[in-house]
């Protein structure tokens, strides 16, 4: 197919302290944050759901998604 014709969309569940790093990784790689929300009230630890979308070369999109996943499980976020 055409270069730049691939699409990626999905959602990532993460702990609340991981949100900013994941958003930064997605944006650095030209992936859009479409929505950010929670499903439950009073959950502990607090789980946040982020929906994303991107269009471009498949390898670039997959690298951007991988960069976001690499932010999960780092640092203080996992020390509840």
N, C-alpha and C positions, 0 to 999 in steps of 0.2 A: 504494500500500500504506500500511500503518500507519506513523506516525512512530516511529522507534526500532526498526523491524523489520529493518533491514539488518544484515548480518554481514560481517566482514572477517577473513581468516586468510591467513597466508603465512609466508614466511621471507625473511630478508635476510642476504646474505653480506657480511662486512666485515672490515677489518683489526682486529687485537686492540685497538690503542689507540682505536678508534672506539666500542667497545662501550658504555662508560658513558654517553656523550653520547646514543647512540641509545636506550638503555633509558630515560634521563630524558625524552627527547622523547616516547616512546611512553606512559610513565606519566602525564606531564603532560596527555596527551590521552585518558586513560582506556582505553588499549589494554593488554592483558595480555601479559606476556612468558611464554610457555608453556614454552619450552626454550631452552637456550644450550649449544652444543657445537661441537666441531671434527670434521672428517671424516678428517684425515690426521695422522700423527705426524711431527714434524720439518719441517713445511713452513715455508718462509721466503719472503716474510713470512707470519706466522701468520694464517690465515683462520678466522674464527669465524662460525657460523651461528646466527641468532636466529629463533625461531618466535614469532609473535604472533597474538593473537585479539582481536576487539572486536565489540560489538553496540551499535547505536544508529542515529542519523540518518545517512544515507549521506554527506551533506556533512561532517559532523563527523568521521566515520571517515576519509574521504579526506584531510581536513586534518591529522589526526593522523599518518597514514601519510606524508604529504608532509613534515611536520615531522621525522620520523625520517630520511627520505631526505636532507633538507637538511643533516643532520649528517655525512654521508659525504663524505670527501675534504677535510675541514678540517684545518688546522694540522699538527702534528708527525706525525700518522698517515700522511701521504702522503710523508714525507721519509725513507724507508728507504734 
